[in-house]
Amino acid sequence: MKPFKYNPPRVSASNLTVPVTFYEYGSTGPEPDEMPKSILYKCFADVYDSSEKDLKQLKSVDVQGAITLLIRDPHTDYIVKTEHRVELDDFRYKNKRYEIKAATPDLEKQNFVKIIAAVVS
């Protein structure tokens, strides 16, 4: 009998279809308005609705809408931090800024980073 070997689903360039820009935001004064400080990194991502497992990580935070992004691991070109914001260049996500809530290396799909982001209110 042939032994069973698990093969994880493959992610290819055809899955990474949404242009994504990572920003660092800052305030110019005491006003609550934030302005984009600088563009940190641009790439393509696979974007999908967050699963129940992903939403459990956001349980302690009031979230209006959450998405999960899967990007190729940029290694030292860009290090994902929770202080950064994400904007997606797609008509479905127009005029929405997302705040990064969690970022982890995807152990199932190696060489990828899984990012959970929530709408900034």
C-alpha positions as CSV (number, residue, x, y, z in Angstrom):
1,M,0.0,0.0,0.0
2,K,1.3,3.4,-0.9
3,P,1.8,5.8,2.1
4,F,-0.4,8.9,2.2
5,K,1.4,12.2,1.8
6,Y,-0.4,15.5,2.3
7,N,0.0,18.0,-0.5
8,P,-1.2,21.5,0.6
9,P,-3.1,23.6,-2.0
10,R,-0.8,25.5,-4.3
11,V,-0.8,29.3,-4.5
12,S,0.4,30.7,-7.8
13,A,0.8,34.1,-9.3
14,S,-2.7,33.8,-10.8
15,N,-4.2,33.9,-7.2
16,L,-2.4,37.1,-6.3
17,T,-4.7,39.5,-8.2
18,V,-5.4,42.5,-6.0
19,P,-2.8,45.4,-5.9
20,V,-2.1,46.3,-2.3
21,T,-0.2,49.2,-0.8
22,F,1.1,49.3,2.7
23,Y,1.3,52.7,4.4
24,E,2.6,54.2,7.5
25,Y,0.2,56.8,8.9
26,G,0.8,59.7,11.2
27,S,-0.8,62.7,12.7
28,T,0.5,66.2,11.9
29,G,-1.0,67.8,15.0
30,P,-3.4,67.4,17.8
31,E,-6.3,66.8,15.4
32,P,-7.5,63.2,15.0
33,D,-7.1,63.2,11.2
34,E,-4.3,61.0,10.0
35,M,-2.4,61.6,6.9
36,P,-0.4,59.0,4.9
37,K,3.2,59.4,6.0
38,S,4.9,57.2,3.5
39,I,4.4,54.3,1.2
40,L,6.2,51.3,2.6
41,Y,5.6,48.5,0.2
42,K,3.5,47.6,-2.9
43,C,2.6,44.1,-4.0
44,F,-0.2,41.8,-5.2
45,A,-2.3,39.8,-2.7
46,D,-4.9,37.1,-2.6
47,V,-7.8,38.7,-0.6
48,Y,-10.7,36.9,1.0
49,D,-13.2,37.3,3.8
50,S,-11.8,36.3,7.2
51,S,-12.7,32.9,8.5
52,E,-14.0,32.2,12.0
53,K,-10.5,31.2,13.1
54,D,-9.2,34.6,11.9
55,L,-12.0,36.5,13.5
56,K,-11.3,34.8,16.9
57,Q,-8.0,36.8,16.9
58,L,-10.0,40.0,16.6
59,K,-12.5,39.1,19.3
60,S,-11.3,41.7,21.7
61,V,-11.4,44.5,19.1
62,D,-14.6,46.2,17.8
63,V,-14.4,45.3,14.1
64,Q,-16.8,46.6,11.3
65,G,-15.3,44.4,8.6
66,A,-12.3,42.2,8.3
67,I,-10.4,40.7,5.5
68,T,-7.5,38.3,5.2
69,L,-4.6,38.9,2.8
70,L,-2.1,36.4,1.5
71,I,1.1,38.0,0.1
72,R,4.5,36.6,-0.9
73,D,7.0,36.8,2.0
74,P,9.0,40.0,1.3
75,H,11.7,38.8,3.7
76,T,13.8,42.0,4.6
77,D,12.2,44.3,1.9
78,Y,9.3,44.9,4.2
79,I,8.4,43.7,7.7
80,V,4.7,43.7,8.4
81,K,3.8,45.6,11.6
82,T,0.5,46.2,13.3
83,E,1.0,50.0,13.2
84,H,0.8,49.9,9.4
85,R,-2.3,50.4,7.2
86,V,-3.3,48.7,4.0
87,E,-5.2,50.0,1.0
88,L,-6.5,47.8,-1.8
89,D,-6.7,49.0,-5.4
90,D,-10.0,47.3,-6.2
91,F,-13.4,48.7,-6.8
92,R,-14.9,46.5,-4.1
93,Y,-12.6,48.0,-1.5
94,K,-12.7,51.6,-2.7
95,N,-12.2,54.3,-0.1
96,K,-11.6,51.8,2.7
97,R,-8.4,51.8,4.8
98,Y,-7.6,48.7,6.7
99,E,-5.5,48.5,9.8
100,I,-3.3,45.4,10.2
101,K,-4.3,43.5,13.3
102,A,-2.2,40.3,12.9
103,A,0.5,39.0,10.6
104,T,1.9,35.6,10.6
105,P,4.0,33.4,8.3
106,D,1.7,30.9,6.6
107,L,3.1,27.6,7.6
108,E,0.8,25.7,5.2
109,K,1.8,27.7,2.2
110,Q,5.5,28.4,2.7
111,N,7.0,31.7,1.5
112,F,3.7,33.5,2.2
113,V,2.6,35.9,4.9
114,K,-1.0,35.9,6.1
115,I,-2.3,39.3,7.2
116,I,-5.6,39.9,9.0
117,A,-6.8,43.5,8.6
118,A,-9.9,45.4,9.9
119,V,-11.6,48.5,8.5
120,V,-10.5,51.7,10.2
121,S,-13.5,53.6,11.6
